[in-house]
Amino acid sequence: MNYPCGIRALRFESDNPNKSDVSAFGSSCAEKTLAFHKSFPEYSVTPLAKLENLARELKVGGIYVKDESYRFGLNAFKVLGGSYAIGCYIASHLGMEEMSFDSLVSEETKAKLGGITFVTATDGNHGRGVAWTANRLGQKSVVYMPKGTAKERLDNILALGSDASITDMVYDDAVRLSQKMAEEKGWVVVQDTSWDGYEEIPHKIMEGYVTMAAEAKEQLGEVKPTHIFLQAGVGSMAAAICAYFVSVCGEDKPIITVLEPTTADCFYKTALANDGALHAAEGDMNSMMAGLCCGEVCPLAWEILRDYGEFFVTVPDYVAANGMRSLAKPLGADSAVISGESGASTFGFVAELLSNPELAELKKAMGIDENSHILCFSTEGDTDRENYRRIVCG
């Protein structure tokens, strides 16, 4: 359905009789990923903002925002996936029984491993996580970025010793470039999307994201989220968080909504068609939500979101901008959250959904009422500070 405010929403019911097995993303996965990430000296649990005053204002039971701007000092969650996948690759390559930061940087490991170059395509956050991990483990990285990438995001990756550059391509073509260069030079692709013959590393990246979900569940305590709103670029994060909560909650799982920018709507198009094929977004995908400007669905992610996602929505840029402002200047004593364009998108949608009369029927369809507890993930901080200041400060 198209709404006058520019939002589109689709209720989706999978006709797949055999739903995806998500047990690989459950409690045992959380134990492994948490143990690995905790082994890094930089690890700390990122905050969960509990927006009690806003929840009362908007007449719901609770609104919670997981603040990933504190993650490993990198201002975004993406390092969780890249670091875990790289760690698993090295451990598997060497037949290591223990996988921890100390074991990966030991002299014995370095002697056996030699030098590896990890390559990826990114709009910024994933590439920064891969570059940071390679740097911390004494390895090399090459990062290709799509046209239009903010220079600050490039500089952050270059500062980690990576061979990084902004291409003249859209994101999906930059992914293909990284694959081509890896084949020619013997590099290892660490990409957060999958294709035929390339599933193991993307799966490990998704497993790495479970750390974020497990932390949030622990922080919520006795509160069970009734609704989770997840932003999708290629969909790996959304699918991983969805899979974790489905696995640990069973029949009592939250209602999952997947969100994209209007101009990068590959999941929405795929759900709308519901014909068994994956449908790409078209054009240059111009949106300030750069981290979500991906034109092609990750097949691994679609299998999960197809079976367990109830709603797919697309939003224009103003929704994310309003979310950024509201999180930066919260109501009453609520905690402030510095959230970037992609990070604030789901919260911005929730605020619009609960306050805009045009969306009253959608709110009802989603089953949101005074007893609802809503969880969002602010996946990045001010990774483009100039744009952040322009939007939030005016």
N, C-alpha and C positions, 0 to 999 in steps of 0.2 A: 504494500500500500504506500502511495505517495502522500505526504502530508504538506500542507501549505508552508510550514516552517522549513522545508527543504530536506527533511528526514524521510528516508524510505525504510520500511520494516516488512519483514516476511516471517510468518510463522511456518516452521518446517517440521514435518513428520517423516522420518525415514521409512522407506518401504523395504529396507534390508531385513530379511528374516533372521539373519545370523549377525548379531551386532559384534563389533570389534572387541577383542579381548584386551582390556586395559590393565590387566593385573601387573604387567611389567612396569607400570607407573605408580604402583601402590606403596604401601608402608615399607616393604623391604627395599624398594628403590629409594625411598626417602632416607632410610638409614644409611645406605651406601653413599648417596650424593652428599648428605649432610656431613658424614664422616670425612669425605674427601675435601669438601670446601672448608671445614673447620680446621683442617691441617695446614692451611695457609696462614701465615702470620697476620695478614690483613683482614681475616674474617671477623665479622661481627653480625649479629642479627639486625636486619634493617627494621626501622620503626613501623608500627601499624597505627595510623592516626584514627582515632575513634571520634567521629564528628557528631557528638551528642546534641549540641545545640541545633545544628543543621537538621539532624534527624527529627527533632521535635518540630522545627519550623515546617518541614516537608511532610510531617505526619507519617513517618515510618518507624519501625522498631529500632533501627540502627543503620548507620552508614560508616563503612570502614575502608580506609585507603592504605594499601601497603606501599611504603615510600622507598623506592629503589634508588633514589639519588645518593644514598649512603653506601651502595654496594662496592666494596673493595676500593673505595676512593675513585671509582671510574664513572660515577654519576648515572649509571644505568645497570639494568639487570643482566644484560646479554653475556657478560663474562661467565656467568654460571654455566651456560651451555657450552661455550667454546673451551673453557678450561677443563670441564669434565670429559668432553670428547677427545681433546688432545691427550689428557692423562690416560684415558682408556686405550687410545691408539698406541702410545708408547709402552704401556704395560703389556698389552697384547703382543706387540712387536718383539718385546724382549722376554716374554713369558714370565713376567714379574708376579709374585704372589701378593705383594703389598703394593697398594697405590696410594701414595701420600705425597705431599710436597717434598718432604725430606728424602723420600726414596727416589723421587724423580730428579732431584738435583744432586744426588750423591755422585761422588767421583766414579764409583763402579758403573752407575747408569750412564754417565757421560762417556766413559771409555767404550762401553758396549754399543751405545747408540750412534756415536758420531754426530754429524750435522744433518738436520732436517729443515727444509723450508716448508712452512705451512702457508697456503694461499687461500684467499677468500674474496668475495665481493660483499660490499656493505654500503649502507647509507651513513654509517658512522659507528653506532654502538656495538654491533656484532664484531666489526673489524677491529675496533679498539680492544675488545675483550680477547680476541685471538692474538693481536699484537702484544698485549700485556702478558698473556700467558707464555707466548714464545719467548719474550724477553726475560721473564722470571725463570724460565727453565733453560735458558742459555741457547735457544734455537732462533731461527730466522723466520720472518714473515713477509709476505707480499700481499698488499691490499689494494683492490680496485674499487673505485667509488663512482657512482652514477653522476651524470651531468647535473648541475644545479646544487651539488653538495656544498654546504657552508664551509668556508675555509677553516673556521675554528675546529670543525670535526676532523678535517684533514690534518691540521697541525697537531691535534691531540694524538693522532696515530703516529705521525712522523716522530714525535717526541719520545716514542717508545722504541725507536730504532728500526721501525718497519720501512720497507720500500713501498710507500703508499702514493697513490696518484688519483686524480679525478679524471675520469674518461669523458668522452663525448657520447656515452651510451646511456640508455635507461637501465634501471637496476637489473632486469632479467637478462639483458644482453651482457652486462658486466659479469653476471654469474657464468654465462657461457664462455666468456673470455678467461675467467679463472680456471675453468675446466680444461680449456684448450691449452693454456700455458702449463698446467700441471702435467698434462699428457706429454707435452714436448720436452719438459725440463725435469721430470721425475719428482715434482713437488707433491705435497699431500693437500688435497682440497678439504677444507673445514667449512662446509656450507650448511646453513640452517634451512635448507630445503632439499628435497629428494628428487631423484629421477631414476629411470630404469637402470639397475646395476649399481646405484649409489643410494643405499639406504642405511647402512650400519652407522656411519658417522652422524647423519641427521637424527637417527634414533637416539644416539648417545647425547647429542645436544639437547634433545627434548627431555631426556632423563635428567640432565643437569638442571633444567628449569624447575624440577620438582622440589628442589631445596626451597625455593621461594614459596611454593604452595604449602609445604610442610611447616615452614616457619609461621605463615599466616594462620594456619589451623591451630597451632600451639598457642599463638598469641590471642586468638579468639576465645580460648578456654571453653567454657560450657556453651557459648553462643554458636549456633549452627547457622551458617549463611543459607538463606533461602534463595537468593539470587546472586549470581556472579556475572559480571560484565567484563568481557575480554576483547582486547584489540587484536586485530589480525593484519599482519603484512602477508607473509607467506603462510602464516597460521601455526607455526611450530610451538610458540609459547602458549597460544590459546588452547591448542590441542593437548599439550602436556598438563596444563593446569586443570582443564576439563577432565582428562583421564585420571588424574590423581584423586579429585574429589568424587568422581564416579566410583573409583575403586574402593576408597575408604568409607564412603557414605552409603553405597549400595542403593536400595530403593528410596532412601531418604536424601538422595542427591539434590543439590541446588538446581534451579532453573538457569541454564547457560544461555547467554546472549553474546553473539559474535559481532563485533563492530569494525567497520572500515570507512575510509574517506569515500565521499561520493565518486571521486575520479579514479579510485583504485579498488574497484568493487568485484574482484574475481570470485570471492566466496559467495557474495550475494547473487551474482549471475549464475554461478554453478548451482546454488540451492534453488533459484527461481526456475531454471531449466529442468532440473531434476530428471535428467535423461541418461544418467550414468557416465556422462562425459565431464571433463573439467573445462571451464570456460574462462578465458583470460579477459582482463580489463584492457581497454583500448586507449590509444593516445599517449601523451606524455605524462599523464597522471599528476598534473600540477596541483599540489596541495602542500600547505605548510606542515602537515603531518608526515614529514619526510620518511620517518621510520616505518610507515605503513604503506608507502607508495611502491607496492610490489604488484606486478600485473598477473602473475601466474601462481596458482594454488600449489602448495606442497602436497603431493599425493598422500603421504603418511598422515599429514594433519587432517586432510579432508575425510579420510576413513573414520577418524574419531569424531570429528565435529559433525559429520553427516549423521552419525548414529546417536549422538548425545547432545547436540546443540538444538535448542528449541526455537531460537529467534536469530535472524540475521538482519542487521541494520546497516545503513550507510548514513554518514553525517557530513554536512558542509563544514568548512573551516571555523565558522563562528562558534560552533558548539565546543570545539577544543579550546578556542580562545577564551570563551566564557568560563570553561573549566579551569584554565590556568589562573585567571583572575580570582575566581572564588576560592581556590585552594591557597593562593598567596595571601588573601585577605579574608580569613575565615570568620565565622559568626561567633561572637562572644569569646569564650575561653577555648574554643576548639583549636587544635594544633594546626599551624600553617604547614603547607607542603609546597616546596618548590618543584613544580611539575612542568615539563616541557610539552611541546605541541602534541606529540604522540602519547606521552604519558598521561596527559589530562583528558584525553578524548573520551574515555568511557565515563569518567566522573562527570564531565561536561554533559554527556548524554543523559546520565541519571538525573542530574539537576534539571535539565530541560524536560525530561519525561515526567518528573514529579511536580513541576510548576506550570507547565504550558497546557492550558485547557484543550488545545488542538490535539494533544496526545492522550487525552483521558481514556479513550477506548483502547489504545495500545497498552496503557498502564493496567487497565482492567484485564486485558487479554493475558498479560504477563503475570497476573495474580499478585500484584503488589498492593499491600494494604498496611494498616498500622502495626501489624505483627511481622512485617518483612524486615529481614536483616540483609543488607546489600554490601557486597564486597567488590572493590575495584583494585586494580594494580596500577600505580603510577610507575610506569616502566622506565622513566628517565627523568632527570632533573633538567636544569637549564643548559643543555648540551650545545645550544646556539644562543649564547648569552645576549648578543645584540638583538636578536629577534625576540627573545624572552622579555628583555627590558622594554622593547617597543610595544609589545602586546600588553604587558602587565602594568607598566608604569605610564604608558602613553607618550 
